[in-house]
């Protein structure tokens, strides 16, 4: 999945609010060395809604189960909101007035599920982290 994948989503909930969902899937694909296409992401979303991991509006009830569903294994056991020193891959929750967004940080680089060149992409403040283990 490339940066900006969220903007191209066919499902309206993913297009509107799928940044955390896409960050989790991208993290899984990087760590497990598996390729997930945009179509596969939409299918994972559908399956996750059916089993109650994700709501129709894209609210994620259980990020660990979502990561395991995407990975096809039980590789992930927990999620922390504190970034441990030296963490190479983690999700940042960013906020600016009236808007929250998630991006994936890995090996010092940022992956943004929305187009990082879009208007309004600047001016966020990091408010918390999500670290899958």
Secondary structure as GFF3:
##gff-version 3
##sequence-region A 1 133
A	DSSP	three_ten_helix	5	8	.	.	.	ID=ss1
A	DSSP	alpha_helix	12	17	.	.	.	ID=ss2
A	DSSP	alpha_helix	19	32	.	.	.	ID=ss3
A	DSSP	alpha_helix	38	50	.	.	.	ID=ss4
A	DSSP	alpha_helix	63	71	.	.	.	ID=ss5
A	DSSP	beta_strand	79	80	.	.	.	ID=ss6
A	DSSP	beta_strand	89	96	.	.	.	ID=ss7
A	DSSP	beta_strand	99	106	.	.	.	ID=ss8
A	DSSP	beta_strand	109	111	.	.	.	ID=ss9
A	DSSP	beta_strand	125	132	.	.	.	ID=ss10
###
